[in-house]
Amino acid sequence: MTVLDSSIRYLNGVGPVKASRLERLGVRTLGDLLFFFPRRYEDRRRIVPLKDLQTDTVAASIVTVVSTDNRVSVKKRISLTRAIVSDGHGLASALWFNRKGLDRLLTSGTRVALYGKIAKEGGMAQFVAPEFEILREGEVPVQIGGIAAVYSLTAGLSDRWLRKIIHRLLDQVLPELEDHMPELLLRDLDLDPLGWAIREMHCPVSPESWKRARRRLAFDELFMLQIGLAIRRRSVGELRGAPRLPQGGPLRRKIEHSLPFKLTEDQSRVLAEIGTDMSSDVTMNRLLQGDVGSGKTAVATLAMMQAVDGGTQAALMVPTSILAQQHAIRLKSFLEPHGVRVGLLTGGLSAKERRVLLKEIAEGSVDLVIGTHAVIQEDVAFNRLGLIVIDEQHRFGVLQRGALGGKGEMPHVLVMTATPIPRTLALSVYGDLSVSVIRTMPEGRIPVKTRWIGDHKVDDLYGFLDSEMDRGRRIFWVCPLIEESEHLNARPLEERFDFLVRRFGSERVSMLHGRMSMEERRSVMDEFASGEKPLLASTTVIEVGVDVPEATVMVIEGAERFGLSQLHQLRGRVGRSDEQSWCFLLGKPGTQDGNRRLEAICSSSDGFEVAEADMAIRGPGEICGTRQHGLTDFKVADLIRDGELLTLARRIAIDMVDRDPALDSIPAVREMVFRMYREKLELAGTA
């Protein structure tokens, strides 16, 4: 335990009350406070003469108090302290609220620096509730006249107090703070010492020096994560004992030739990368990225056939029961004629059905197991598991795939996502995986046209839906809620379903949500897919993987409530044929971010562009489900602006771990990495 692990309450000037308030901000130790960096800065370096003060601006001035008076506003029940000040060339006033005793502090003749918003009062410029520093003769201001830090605060804390406490902490701990980064590396990268960078982040001398400090600390964060990922990747890569599954087996060749389409160049390339990995006894850990509709499932199916060709079993884990059922139905009809035995393992099975299926899996009489998280439950034992395919990895959490490693001797792992991930985010979150990308779409796919429509166009929309159904098309209508909520002003699904039934007729409309039984959901989806009931009102349960080629319209109600990637996923449920498809967004964003999301989804059909915009608006943790793991909760680094720095950090980290796997030559780095990421990345070994 170091001094930085000490409780914040023992720092001089804090105490238990202020410590409890700091804890609301996540600051519990001296180390937390040291790295509790400002959210923004105020440049107070320019001292403005009183005669040049402009209304509705923020300014700093150095003045002398001429007079001070107190009065009470009976109407507003507040006390007012007003001072008349002069700088020798002009007069102004300063006004404070509920600052009892201030008149005894700011007596006539007191020299003071003021900083605050300027208003006009009685023809005179007035500082409104300004910060101030009392100056002795010849003294220059510290917090006014420089660049001042502005922190995220909570009730009972002020920037002025926090700056004073942090300055005290910096003076106390920085002289003894060890820099964990090797001197040679700092010199090669032209990075400044750690202590200097921390002080500069809290008390910047200039914008230029702040940028240098930020670069040093951003590199630290990215580098430590990349070292952790490199250690994890190496440990996984060194795990031999995975089954060798040769490419080009008879079953895989037969299945590929029976596909109703020709693989795209991207699909063939990615399949070759996966096949090469699986033919080795080193465990494959590969991420397959591809936009919605790009053909990842076909690639995964052929990879699973390579596993069956090699005498092993394969498992496909998906996030929802509906998707598991859909995959099972399609793959059974496609694969079982070729002798491949497919089993569906979900939470909806009866006790007897589950018992029988588990026995067949354990005996090896089932070749391919499709299921939800039920696949990784302890009572599921495979005979010989060769490949695990995890669809929509971010829905399971970044590290949950580790729980699957015990399901076989050492199965190969293929992680798939239809949420295109910006390159910098992929390097940060999935840096321990090899990455394959499908960028091109199958031939004949027409981009979905996306429109954000207002209330005045809704009647036109209903008419359009009528015409689409008359042509044999299917329509999704997605709502964010099932029942009425007191807290969210969104049209609940049941209310919208009742309206659609009245408007289009009960013979055309059905409803789907996650509270239905498996049998009910299967029946609803069958009616929809067959066209018996061509309009499906649903929650986001249909977001991932539901594939109905005849569906040409997606209506998303309360669209402002969804993230960009989720909107893109929902849009991906249509446009899966050679017919023109449409996505209509119904929503009234009340925020700038809400407007940005809807404008972005309307302007691009490229999932990678959408993902970049989503990360810029929401942050990386929300996109990849990493927030609960803390992998991307950087204090300084930004995955959008620091892409080049991330690439540099990753290259150096991989090189260091390759040359010195135990990090014996850089023990301080090793200790820091294990302290930060031992649990988050499930790192083995000791620091």
N, C-alpha and C positions, 0 to 999 in steps of 0.2 A: 504493500500500500504506500502510495506517494502522497506528498502534501496536496496534490491536485485532487485526491480522493476524499479529502476532508470535507465535512459538511459546511455549507455556505454560512450557516448561522454563527460559525466561530470566526468569521471575518470581521474585523473591527468595524463597527458602524452598522452591522446588519441586525443581529438579534433574531429571536424566534418569530416575531410578527412579520418583519420584512422577509425573513426566510420562507415563511409559508406563502407569501405573495409571489416570491421568486419561483417557488415550486410550481405555481400555476403556469409558468412559462417554460417549465421543464428544466429549470436551473436548481440543482440540488447540491452540487459539489463546487469546489473552487475551479476544477477543470471545466465544468459546465459553463461557469461564468466567464472563464478565460476565452472560451470559444463561442460565446453568445454575441455574435457580431451584429453590428447595426443593420437595420433594414434600409436606411438611406442616410444621406448626409446633407447638412446645410452649410453652404459656403458663406461664411460671415467675415471673410477677410477684408472686404471693402467697407471702410468706415465712411458713412454718408453724412455730410454737413446738414444741419437741421433745415437750412433754407432750401435744400434740394430734395427733401422728402416728398415722395409721391403717394397719393391715396391709393389704397388697395394693393400696395406692394409690401414686401417684408424687407426690413433694413436694420443695419447696426449703426449706432452713433455713440460717441464718447462725449459726455455732458457733465455739467455741474448742476446740482439741485439748487433751485432758487427758493422754493417754498413747497410745503406739503400740507395737505389738509385731509381730514376724514369726514365722511358723512354717511348716513344710512338711508337707503332707499326703502321706504316703508312699503311701497307698492310691490316691489320685487323681493323684499325681505333679505337684502344683502347689504354688506358694508362696502363702501367705495373708498379707496385711497387714491388721491390725485396729487401728482407732483408737477410743478412747473420747472422746466429744465432749460439750460442755455449752454451753447458751445462757444459763446463770445461773438457769434455772427448772426444768431437767430434764436428764437424761442419755440418750444414745443411743450406738450404736456404728456404725461404718462399715467395710465389708469390701471389699477389692480382691483380685483374683486375678492372680498372676504380674506384679506391679508392683514389681520389685526396686528398692531405693533410695528407695521412697516414704516409709519411716520416717524417713529423713534429711531429707526435704522437709517432712513434717508433724510437726515436733517439738512438744513440750509448749509451750503458750502461743500457737501459730500460729492466727491468725484465718482462717477459711475458710468459703466458701459451698459447700453440697452440694446436689446434685439427683440423685434416683434413686428406684428402687422400694423400698418399705418392707416389710420382713419382721419376724418376731419371733424373737429369739434370747436364750434364758435369761431370759425375762420382760422383755426390754428391746427397744425398737424398734431396727431395724438398717437402715441404708442399704446396699443391695447393689450393689457396683461403681458407685458414684455418680460423676458428673462433679463436678469441684471447681474452685474459683478461690481462690487464696491472696490475702488482702486485707491491705493495709497499713492502718495506723491511719487511720480516717476515710474509707477508700476504700469505694466501693459496687461490687457485682459488675456485670460487663458482660454475661456470657452467662447468668448465673443472677440472677434478679430481673427479667428482662425476657421478651420473646417470642423464643424461640430457633428458628432454622431447622434443619430436619432434611432432609438431602439423600439422593438415591439414591447408594449407595456401592458400592465393590468391595473385594476383599481388599487390605489394606495401607493403607486410607484410613480416617480417622475424621471424624465431624462436627466435633469440636473443632478438628482441624487444618485442615479445609476452611473452617470459619468464619474462622479466623485469616488464611488465605491470601486469602480473598475480601474480608475487611475491608481488607487491605493493597492489593488490586487496586482496590477502590472509591476509596480515598484517592488512589491514583496516577492513575487515568484519568478519574474523573467530573468533576473541575474543568475538564478540557480537552474533554469530550465535547460535540460539537455536536448540538443538537436539530434533526432533519431536518424536523419538522412546522412549518408556518407559524404564527407567533404568533397571527394573527387567528383561525385555525381552532381553536387550543387555547383561546383566550378564548371563542369562540362556543360551544364544546362543554363548557366548564368542565373542561378536562383539564389535569393538572399537568405540569410540565417532565419531560423524559425522565430526566435524571440523578437527580432526586428519586425518581421512580417506581422506578428500578432499585434504588437504595439501600433504599427502603422494602420491596421484595420480599424482599431478603436480610436486612434488619434492621428489621422492622416495629415501630413505636412503639405502635400499637394496632390492633385489628381494623378500626376505621373508616378509618384512614389506609391500611392494607393494601388495603382494598377500592377506594379511590381509585387507588392505584398499579396494581392489577390491571386496573381499567377502562381506564386510559391505555394500558397495554401490550397488552391484548387488542384495543383499537381499532386500535393500530398494526399488528398482525398482519393483522387483517381488512381494514383499509384498504389496505395494501400489495398484498395479493392482489387486491382489487377494482380497484385502479388498473391492475394488470397485466392483468386480464381485460378491463377497459374498453378498454385499448390494443389488445389482441388482437381484441376484438369490432369495434372501429372499423376496424382494418386489414382485417379480413375483409369488413366491411360496405361499405367503400369499393372493394372489388374488383368492378368492373363487368365485364361481358363474359360473364356466365352467359346461357345461351339463354333467351329469353322463351318460356315454355310456357303458352299460354292455357288457361284453365279451360273446361270444358264441351265438349270435343272429342267427336266421334262415338264413338270407341272407348271412352273412359271412360264416357260415358252408357250405351252398350250393355252394358258389363261391370257397371255398377252395377245396371241393371235386371234383369240375369240372376242377381244374387246370390240365394241361397235364403232370405234374411232381409232385414228392413228395418233400415237403419242406425239406431242409437240417436241421441238428440239430441247426446250428447257426440261420437260418431263424426262426425256431420255437421258440427258446429262445428269440430272439429279439422281435418277434411278441407278446410273452407273456409279456415282459417288457412294450411294448407300450400299450397293451390292459389293463394292470393293471393301468397304468397312466390315461388312458382315462375313466376308470370306476369310477374315483374319481371326485369330484367337484373342486379340485385344478387344475389349468391350467397346462397341460403338456407342458414342454419345453424340447424336447429331440433331440439330434443329432444322426443320424444314419450314421455311416461310413461303407463303403464297397467298395472293389476294383471293377473296371469295370467288369461287367458280373457276379457279386456275387449274384444277385437276390434281390436287394433293391426294385425294382419296384413292384415285387410280394408282398413283405411285406407291402409296402405303399398301394397297392390296397386293401388288406385285412383289413388294418387299416381304410381306407376310408369306406369300407363296414360296419365296426363296427359303424361308425358315422351315416350312412344311416339307419342301423338297429335301432339306437337310436332315429330316427325321426328328424335328423338334416341333413344339407348339408355338403359336403366336397369340398375343393378347392385344386387343384394341380397347383403350379406355377413353370414354367420351364424357362430357359434362352433364348430359341430361338423359333421362330415361327415354324420352321421345326419340332423341337422336340414336340412342343405342338400339331401340326397336327398329328404326328405319334402316340403319346399317345392317341389322340382322336379317331383316326381310329381303333386302336387295342382295346381300352377299350369299345368303342361303340359296336363293333362286339362281344365282350366277355360278356359285362354286360347287354346290352339292352334286350337280350333274357330272362334275369332274372328280367326284370322290372325296371332296373336302368336307369334313364334318364341322359344322358351326354351332356354337352354343351361346345363348343369351343369358347373361348373369346380371340381374338388377335387383334392387330392393323390393320389387313388387312380386317376386316369386313366392309361391306357397312354400311352407316348410318342407313338404314332400318333394316338390319340384326342385327346390334348392338342394336337398339332400342327394337326390338322384344325379343332378348335374355336377355337384362337387365330386361325387364318386367317379363319374366319367372323366372329369378333368384330371383327377389324380391318377387314374388308370391309363390316361393318354388316348382314350377313345374319342376325345374331342380335339380337333386340330386347331381351331380358331375360336377363342373366347372373346365375346364382345360384351362390354358392360360399363357401368359407371364406376364410382369410387368403390363399389362392392368388390371389384377385382383385387383390391389391395388389402382386403380384410384378412385377419389372421387365419381364419379357417379355410382359406382358399389355397390348396396345394396343387401345383402343377406336376405332371409326370416329368417333363423336360421342356422348360420354357426357353425358346431361342431368341424371340424378339418381342419387345413391348412397344406398342405405338400409343403415344399419349396425344390425343387431339385437344386443341385449345388449352395448352399448357398453363397459361396465365390464370385459368379458372381453378386450377388445383393448387396454386401457390408455387413459387419458384422451386422449392426444394422437395416437394412431396414426391417427386419422381424417385427420390432416394429410397422411399419405402418399398418400391417395386424391385429393388435390386436383390432382395431375398427370395423372390418368387421362382428362382431357377438357379442353375449352377453359377451363372453370371451372364444373364441375358443381354443382348444388344438392345439399345434404347433409341427410339426415334421419336422426337418431340415435334409436333406439328402445330402451327398457328395460322389462322386465316386473318389475324390482326397483323397486318404488315408493321414491322417494328423498325423505327429509324435506326440506322446503322450504329450510332453512338449508344443508343439504348441497348441494342442487342449485345454490343461489346461489354456493357456494364452488367447486364442481368444474366446473359447467357454466355459469358466469356469462357466458361469451361466446356462449351459445346462447339463442335464443328458446325458450320452454318451452310445450308444449301438454300438457294432462292429460286422460285419459279416466278418470273416476271411477265412472261407472255401469256395471253389468254388463248383458249382453244379457238380454232377457226370458226367463223360464223357468229361469234358472240357480238351483239350490238350493245354499246354502252347504254346504261339506264339513264333516262332523262329525269332529273330531279328538280322539283319546283316547290318553293315555299309559298303557300297561298293563304290569303286572308279570309275573314268571315264572309266577305262579299262574293267570294268565288266558290263557296261550298256547294251552293245549289248546282252550279255548273259541274262540279266534281261528281255529284250524285248522278247526273245525266250521263257523264262519261262512264261511270261504273256500270250503269245499265247497259250501255252499248258494248262494253267489254264482255260482260257476262253473256249477252246475246250472241257474241261471237265464239262462245265456248271457253273463254279465258277464266282464270281464277284470280281472286283478290284477297290480300291480307289487309286487315285493319287492326293495327296494334295500339293498345292503350297501356299507360304506365301503371294503373292500379286495378284491382279487382272490385273492391267495395269503396263506398263513400268514405272520405277521410276528413277529419276536422282540421287537419294540419296542411294538407296539400290541395291546392285548387286545380285538380285535374279531373277530367271526365272519367269516372270509374268504368271499368269494362262492362259490368252488368247493366249500367244505365245506357251505355252506348249500344250494347247488344239489343236491348229492348227497342231503342230508336231504329236501329237498322232493320229489325224484324218488321216494325211498322212501315218503314219506307220501302223495303224491297221484298217483304214476304217471308214467312217462316220457312217456306220450302226452299229458300235460297241461302239462308244465313245459319251459321253454327257458331259455337263459342268454345274456346280452348284456354285452359289455364292450369297451373301446376297443382292445384288442389284436387283436380279430378283423379280418379283411379286410373291405373295403367290401361285397363280395358276400355274405359270411357274415352281416354285420349286417343287410343288406337282407332276406335270407332269413328271419332270426329275426323281424324286425319284421313281415314279411308274415304269418308263421304266427300271431303274436300278434294283429295287427289283424283277421285273418279269423276268429279264434276257434279255429283248429286246435289251438293250444297256448295256452290262456287265462291261464297263470300265467308271468310273466316275471321271472326273477331277474336283477338287473342292478346295475351300478355306477351312479354319478351321470351316466353318459353320457346317460341319458334325462331329465336335469334340465330342459333347455331345449327347448321347442317341440314335443316329441313329442305328437301329438294323436290320441288314440284315444277317441272318444266313449263306446264301450262299457266303458271302464275305469272301475270304480266303487270300487276299493279300492287304497290305497297303504299298504304296510307299510315302515317305515323302521327298519332295524336299526342299533344303535349310534347312535341319534338324537342323543345328547349330543355326538357328534363333529362335528356340522354346525352352521354358523351359522344364525341365525334366518331370514335371507333365503333361504338355500339350502333350509331345511326348507319354507318357504313356496312356493318354486319347485317343489320335488318334489311338494308337496301339489297344486299347480296342474295336475299331469298328470291328475288325476281331477276329477270334478265338471263335466265339459264337456258334459253332456246334461241332460235334465229328470228324471233318476233321482237318488235320494239316494246320495251317495258318502261314503266313509269314509277317514280317514287314521289309521293306528295307529302309535304311536311305541314302539319297544322300546329301552330304554336304562336305564343305571344311572349317572347323573351322580355324579361324585365331588367336584364343586365347587359352590359357590353359584351361579356363573355358569351352569353346566350346568343346574341346577334352574330358574333364572330363564328360560332359553331355552325349555325344554319347557313350563313353565307358561304362558309368553307365547303360544306357538304354539297351545296348547289353548284359550286364552281369547279369541282373536280370529281372524277370517277376513279382516279388512281389511288389505290389504297395506301401506297407509300407516302404520297403527298398528304393524304388525309391524316395519316399517323403523325407526320411531322407537325401539322397544325394542331393536332390533339395534344401532343406533348407540350407544345408552346403554351396552350391554354390551360391544361389541367395538371401538367407535371407527369413525370415518368412513372411514379409509383402507382397511379391510378390506372395506367394503361396495362401494366404487366402484373398487377397484383403483388407488387413488391413492397408496398407501404408497410404491411404487417411484419416484414422481415427487415426493414430498414436499410436495404442495399442501396437505394438511390436517394436516401434522405441526406443529401450533402448540405453542409452549412455554407459552403462557398462555391463549389464547382457547379456548373450548369451544363447539362448534356447537349444543349443547343449551341451555346456560344463557345464551348470548350471542346469541340469535336477533335481539333488537331492535337490539343493537349492530351486528350484521352488516348488517341492513337499512339502518341509518343510514350505515354505512361505504360500502355499495354506492351509495346515492343520491348521496352527496357525491362519490365517486370518478367516477361516470358524468358528473356535472355538471362536474367539474374537467376531465376529458378532453375533453368536448364543447366547453368554452370555450377550452381551451388544449391541443390535441392533442399538442404537443411538450413540454408541461410546462415551458416556458421560465420561467414565473413561479415555479416551485417546483423548482429544479434539484436540491436535496438529496433531495427525494422521488423524482424521476426516477432519480437515481443509485442510491438504495436499492432501488427496484423492479427495475431492470435487474440489479443485483447479485444479488438474491434469485431472480428469476424469468425471466431472459433465456432460459436453456436449458429450464427446466421448462415455460414457456408458449410457447417458440419465438418470442420477441418480436424483431421486426426493428427496426433502427435502433441508435443509439448513445446511451449515457447521458451 
